[in-house]
Amino acid sequence: MNKPKKVAILTAGGLAPCLNSAIGSLIERYTEIDPTIEIICYRSGYKGLLLGDFYTVTPAIREKAGLLHRFGGSVIGNSRVKLTNVKDCIKRGLVQEGQDPQKVAADQLIKDGVDILHTIGGDDTNTAAADLAAFLAKNNYGLSVIGLPKTVDNDVFPIKQSLGAWTAAEQGARYFWNVVAENNSNPRMLIVHEVMGRSCGWLTAATAVEYRKLLDRAEWLPELGLDRATYEVHGVFIPEMTVDLAAEAKRLRAVMDKVDCVNIFVSEGAGVESIVAEMQAKGQEVPRDAFGHVKLDAVNPGKWFGDQFAEMIGAEKTLVQKSGYFARASAANVEDIRLIKSCADLAVECAFRRESGVIGHDDDQNFVLRAIEFPRIKGGKPFDLDTGWFNQTLTEIGQAKGSKVEVGH
């Protein structure tokens, strides 16, 4: 085996309940195998790499790396920096006019003595890692890049399960358990639970399922108004589904008339095309990030769905609550930590083999855990509407299943 001399770790993109655990797992595994291998962690993702700003992992840090499993977020910091977006990198002061950010990053890795770079992030992070890996290979830098797949959306091709997604669903359910009690703060209450998920509804669907497990375990007192029907999920709306607003409003109005409240789960990416079209028709600017994605907080799909339904179902009050920051900044749960550790262990093995790629269970190769080739990594993997547990959920709440990414009016 070709032992690495110096390893670098960075996290990038949005948070997910896996980042600290992944950092800790990598540090622990390298330390178990050979504590003489140097480790550094770039601050704030690719920003730190471009600026040569990093933490040095000392023996004291190695000894207490297990603490990271108990905390959410990323102790080494994140940022949304795209190395191929030269204008944005110049605007941020990360490179100078005329510089190529990829070359600056590659040269910094060489200057820092790094021969293995571990990137922990979603599709944008790993797309950036893929571009950097290709640049390094083309220009004979002799470095290997090994990614770990982080995204609460669970929407990375061809990875079966991204790190942190299970925890995010569990935490989103916990969040709504408190929020739903607002249903008795006002007659005819509409509560909209907006869940993260730009183009994939997996997290919204999984959060609804996890929340309903909490309902299954609860005891009820309907004689005094403590009735599961008022705590139930009455609708789930995700980007992959057709939503006939008129038909759904008719169904939900019947729920409102019966139990005096309606609770719906909405993906933050559901209906975005319709909302953007409305904004553009009004001459409004649609804010986008460095990767060209619509800024969902500015578009505000949860509010849009609330506005659409409120009058049609006769709601007296509408409450929109977003569990995204609560869920994504959580520490990883036991199930995710097992997945993270297995991926980190393989990532270290790949480092010794100088095998670049993104570690994950490969959808196209019988779900084998392997280093998936960077060119095959991309985001936007849709949630399969035929998934059994999702269909069972829709059947139990009395909602029809849609089939296409559109919103009907």
C-alpha positions in Angstrom: 0.0 0.0 0.0 1.1 3.6 -0.7 0.8 5.2 2.7 -0.4 8.9 2.6 2.0 11.4 4.1 -0.5 14.2 4.7 -4.3 14.2 4.5 -6.6 17.2 4.2 -10.3 17.3 5.1 -12.9 19.9 4.1 -16.7 20.3 4.4 -18.7 22.4 2.0 -22.2 23.4 1.0 -25.1 23.5 3.5 -25.1 21.7 6.8 -26.2 18.1 7.4 -26.3 15.9 10.5 -23.1 14.0 9.4 -20.4 16.5 8.9 -18.8 16.4 12.4 -19.2 12.7 12.6 -17.5 12.2 9.2 -14.6 14.5 10.2 -14.3 12.6 13.5 -14.5 9.2 11.8 -11.8 10.0 9.3 -9.5 11.3 12.1 -10.2 8.3 14.2 -9.6 5.8 11.4 -6.3 7.4 10.2 -5.1 7.5 13.8 -6.0 3.8 14.3 -4.1 2.8 11.2 -1.1 5.1 11.5 -1.0 8.2 13.8 2.1 9.5 12.0 0.0 10.4 8.9 -0.5 14.2 9.2 -4.0 15.6 9.0 -5.2 19.2 8.4 -8.7 20.5 8.0 -9.3 23.5 5.8 -11.5 26.2 7.4 -14.8 27.0 5.6 -14.5 24.5 2.8 -13.0 25.5 -0.5 -12.6 29.1 0.8 -10.0 27.8 3.3 -8.3 25.7 0.6 -7.9 28.8 -1.7 -6.6 30.9 1.1 -4.4 28.2 2.7 -6.3 28.6 6.0 -6.4 25.3 8.0 -6.5 23.6 11.4 -3.7 21.2 12.2 -4.9 18.0 13.8 -2.8 17.6 16.9 -2.4 14.5 19.1 -4.8 16.2 21.6 -7.4 16.5 18.8 -6.9 12.9 17.7 -7.5 11.8 21.3 -10.9 13.6 21.5 -12.1 13.2 17.9 -14.9 11.0 19.2 -16.5 14.1 20.7 -17.5 15.3 17.2 -20.1 12.5 17.0 -22.1 14.3 19.7 -22.4 17.7 17.9 -24.2 18.9 14.8 -22.8 21.4 12.3 -19.2 21.4 11.0 -16.6 22.5 13.5 -14.2 23.3 10.6 -16.8 25.5 8.8 -18.6 25.5 5.5 -19.0 27.8 2.5 -20.6 27.7 -0.9 -17.7 28.2 -3.2 -17.5 26.9 -6.7 -14.0 26.7 -8.1 -15.1 26.9 -11.7 -17.1 30.1 -11.0 -14.2 32.4 -11.5 -16.2 35.7 -11.2 -17.6 34.7 -7.8 -14.2 33.7 -6.5 -12.7 37.0 -7.6 -15.7 38.9 -6.1 -15.2 37.2 -2.8 -11.5 38.0 -2.8 -10.5 34.4 -2.8 -8.4 34.7 -6.0 -6.9 37.6 -7.9 -8.0 38.8 -11.3 -6.5 36.5 -14.0 -6.0 33.6 -11.6 -7.7 30.2 -12.2 -9.2 29.1 -8.8 -8.6 25.4 -9.7 -4.9 26.0 -10.2 -4.8 28.1 -7.0 -6.4 25.3 -5.1 -4.1 22.7 -6.6 -1.0 24.7 -6.0 -2.1 25.3 -2.4 -2.5 21.6 -1.8 1.0 21.0 -3.1 2.3 23.9 -1.0 0.7 22.4 2.1 2.2 18.9 1.3 -1.2 17.2 0.9 -1.4 14.0 -1.1 -5.0 13.0 -0.2 -8.0 15.4 -0.1 -11.2 14.3 1.6 -14.3 16.4 0.6 -17.5 16.0 2.6 -20.5 17.6 0.9 -23.4 17.2 -1.5 -23.6 17.1 -5.2 -22.3 20.7 -5.7 -19.3 19.9 -3.4 -18.5 16.7 -5.1 -19.0 18.2 -8.5 -16.4 20.7 -7.5 -14.3 17.9 -6.2 -14.7 16.0 -9.5 -13.6 19.1 -11.4 -10.6 19.5 -9.1 -9.7 15.8 -9.3 -9.8 16.0 -13.2 -7.6 19.2 -13.1 -5.1 17.5 -10.7 -4.9 14.4 -12.9 -4.7 16.3 -16.2 -1.8 18.4 -14.8 0.0 15.5 -13.1 -0.3 16.9 -9.5 -0.2 13.4 -8.1 -3.0 14.0 -5.6 -6.1 11.9 -4.9 -9.6 13.3 -4.1 -12.0 11.1 -2.1 -15.5 12.4 -1.4 -18.1 11.5 1.2 -21.8 12.2 0.2 -23.6 14.7 2.4 -27.1 15.9 1.7 -30.3 15.8 3.7 -32.2 15.7 0.4 -30.8 12.2 -0.4 -30.7 13.1 -4.1 -27.3 12.2 -5.3 -26.9 9.9 -8.4 -26.0 7.0 -8.1 -25.8 6.8 -4.3 -28.5 4.9 -2.4 -28.3 6.7 0.9 -26.5 10.0 1.5 -25.0 10.7 5.0 -27.2 12.6 7.4 -30.6 12.1 5.6 -32.0 9.6 8.1 -31.2 11.9 11.0 -32.7 14.9 9.2 -36.0 13.0 8.8 -36.0 12.0 12.4 -35.3 15.5 13.6 -37.9 17.1 11.3 -40.5 14.8 12.9 -39.4 15.8 16.4 -39.7 19.5 15.3 -43.2 19.1 14.0 -44.3 17.2 17.1 -44.2 20.5 19.0 -45.4 22.7 16.2 -48.5 20.7 15.5 -49.8 21.5 19.0 -50.5 25.0 17.6 -53.5 23.5 15.9 -55.6 24.2 19.0 -54.4 27.8 19.3 -57.0 29.0 16.8 -60.1 27.6 15.2 -59.7 26.4 11.6 -56.0 26.3 11.7 -53.8 25.5 8.6 -50.2 24.5 9.5 -47.7 24.2 6.8 -44.5 22.2 7.6 -41.9 23.2 5.0 -39.1 20.5 4.8 -35.8 20.8 2.9 -35.6 19.2 -0.5 -34.9 21.3 -3.6 -35.7 18.8 -6.3 -36.2 15.6 -4.4 -39.1 14.8 -2.1 -37.4 12.0 -0.2 -36.8 14.0 3.0 -40.3 15.4 3.1 -41.8 11.9 2.6 -39.4 10.3 5.1 -40.1 13.1 7.7 -43.8 12.5 7.4 -43.3 8.8 7.9 -41.1 9.3 11.0 -43.6 11.8 12.4 -46.4 9.3 12.0 -44.4 6.8 13.9 -44.5 9.2 16.8 -48.3 9.3 16.4 -48.4 5.5 16.4 -46.6 5.4 19.8 -48.7 8.1 21.4 -51.8 7.6 23.7 -54.9 9.7 22.9 -57.9 11.1 24.8 -60.5 12.0 22.1 -63.1 12.5 24.8 -61.3 15.7 25.7 -60.2 16.7 22.2 -56.8 14.9 22.3 -57.5 13.1 19.0 -54.9 11.7 16.6 -57.0 13.1 13.7 -56.0 16.7 14.7 -52.3 15.7 14.9 -52.3 13.7 11.7 -50.5 14.6 8.5 -53.3 15.5 6.1 -51.2 16.1 3.0 -47.7 15.6 1.6 -46.6 17.7 -1.4 -43.2 17.0 -3.1 -41.6 18.1 -6.3 -42.1 14.8 -8.1 -45.9 14.9 -7.7 -48.6 16.5 -9.7 -50.7 18.7 -7.4 -54.2 19.5 -8.4 -54.8 22.4 -6.1 -58.6 22.5 -6.6 -59.0 18.8 -5.9 -56.7 18.8 -2.9 -58.4 21.9 -1.5 -61.8 20.1 -1.7 -60.3 17.1 0.1 -58.6 19.2 2.7 -61.7 21.4 3.3 -63.6 18.3 4.3 -60.8 17.5 6.8 -60.9 21.1 8.1 -64.7 20.9 8.5 -64.4 17.6 10.4 -61.4 18.2 12.7 -61.0 22.0 12.7 -57.4 22.0 11.5 -55.2 20.9 8.5 -51.5 19.9 8.7 -49.6 19.6 5.5 -45.9 18.7 4.7 -44.4 20.5 1.8 -40.9 20.1 0.2 -39.1 23.5 -0.2 -38.8 22.7 -3.9 -42.4 21.8 -4.5 -44.1 24.2 -6.9 -41.0 26.3 -7.4 -41.4 26.4 -11.2 -44.9 27.9 -10.8 -43.7 30.4 -8.2 -40.7 31.5 -10.3 -43.0 31.8 -13.3 -45.3 34.1 -11.3 -42.4 36.2 -10.1 -41.0 36.6 -13.6 -44.4 37.5 -15.0 -44.5 40.3 -12.4 -41.1 41.5 -13.4 -39.5 40.4 -10.1 -35.9 39.3 -10.0 -35.4 35.6 -9.0 -32.4 35.4 -6.6 -29.8 32.7 -7.3 -26.7 31.4 -5.6 -23.2 30.9 -6.9 -24.2 27.5 -8.4 -27.2 29.1 -10.2 -29.8 27.5 -7.9 -32.9 29.5 -7.1 -32.6 30.8 -3.5 -35.5 29.0 -1.9 -35.8 31.2 1.1 -36.5 34.1 -1.2 -39.1 32.1 -3.2 -40.7 30.7 0.0 -42.8 27.7 -1.3 -44.3 27.0 2.2 -45.9 30.4 2.3 -47.0 30.0 -1.3 -48.8 26.8 -0.6 -50.3 28.3 2.5 -51.6 31.3 0.6 -53.0 29.0 -2.2 -54.9 26.7 0.2 -56.0 29.1 3.0 -59.0 30.7 1.3 -60.0 27.5 -0.5 -60.2 25.5 2.7 -61.6 28.3 4.8 -58.7 28.6 7.2 -58.9 31.4 9.8 -55.2 31.3 10.4 -52.2 29.9 8.6 -48.9 29.0 10.3 -45.8 28.2 8.1 -43.0 26.5 10.0 -39.6 25.4 8.5 -37.7 22.5 10.1 -34.7 22.8 7.9 -32.2 24.5 10.2 -33.4 22.5 13.2 -32.9 19.2 11.3 -29.8 19.9 9.3 -27.8 21.1 12.3 -28.5 18.1 14.4 -25.8 15.6 15.5 -26.0 12.3 13.6 -28.2 9.5 15.0 -27.0 6.0 15.6 -28.1 4.7 12.2 -26.3 7.5 10.4 -23.2 7.1 12.5 -23.0 3.4 11.4 -23.2 4.5 7.8 -20.7 7.3 8.3 -18.2 5.1 9.9 -18.4 2.5 7.2 -18.0 5.1 4.5 -15.1 6.8 6.3 -13.3 3.4 6.8 -13.6 2.7 3.1 -12.4 6.3 2.3 -9.2 5.6 4.3 -8.7 2.3 2.5 -9.1 4.1 -0.8 -6.5 6.7 0.3 -3.9 4.0 0.7 -4.8 2.7 -2.8 -4.9 6.2 -4.3 -8.4 5.5 -5.5 -10.4 8.7 -6.1 -14.2 8.8 -6.1 -17.2 9.4 -3.9 -17.9 6.7 -1.3 -21.4 5.3 -1.3 -23.6 2.3 -2.0 -23.8 2.2 -5.8 -27.3 2.1 -7.2 -26.0 0.7 -10.5 -23.8 -2.0 -9.0 -26.1 -4.0 -6.6 -25.7 -1.3 -3.9 -22.1 -2.3 -3.2 -20.2 0.2 -1.0 -17.4 1.5 -3.2 -15.6 4.6 -4.5 -18.0 5.8 -7.2 -16.3 7.5 -10.2 -16.6 11.3 -10.0 -18.1 11.7 -13.5 -21.1 9.6 -12.4 -21.9 11.9 -9.5 -24.7 14.4 -10.0 -27.5 15.9 -8.0 -31.2 16.0 -8.5 -32.0 12.3 -8.2 -35.8 12.2 -7.9 -37.7 10.3 -5.2 -39.4 7.2 -6.5 -43.1 7.8 -6.2 -43.7 4.0 -6.3 -41.8 3.5 -3.0 -43.9 1.2 -0.9 -43.7 3.1 2.4 -44.7 6.3 0.7 -47.6 4.8 -1.1 -48.8 3.3 2.2 -48.6 6.7 3.8 -50.7 8.4 1.1 -53.3 5.6 1.2 -53.6 6.0 5.0 -54.1 9.8 4.9 -56.5 9.6 1.9 -54.3 11.4 -0.6 -54.0 10.6 -4.3 -50.5 10.1 -5.8 -49.4 12.4 -8.6 -46.9 11.6 -11.3 -45.1 14.6 -12.7 -43.2 17.7 -11.6 -45.8 20.3 -12.0 -48.5 22.2 -10.1 -52.0 22.3 -11.5 -54.2 25.3 -11.0 
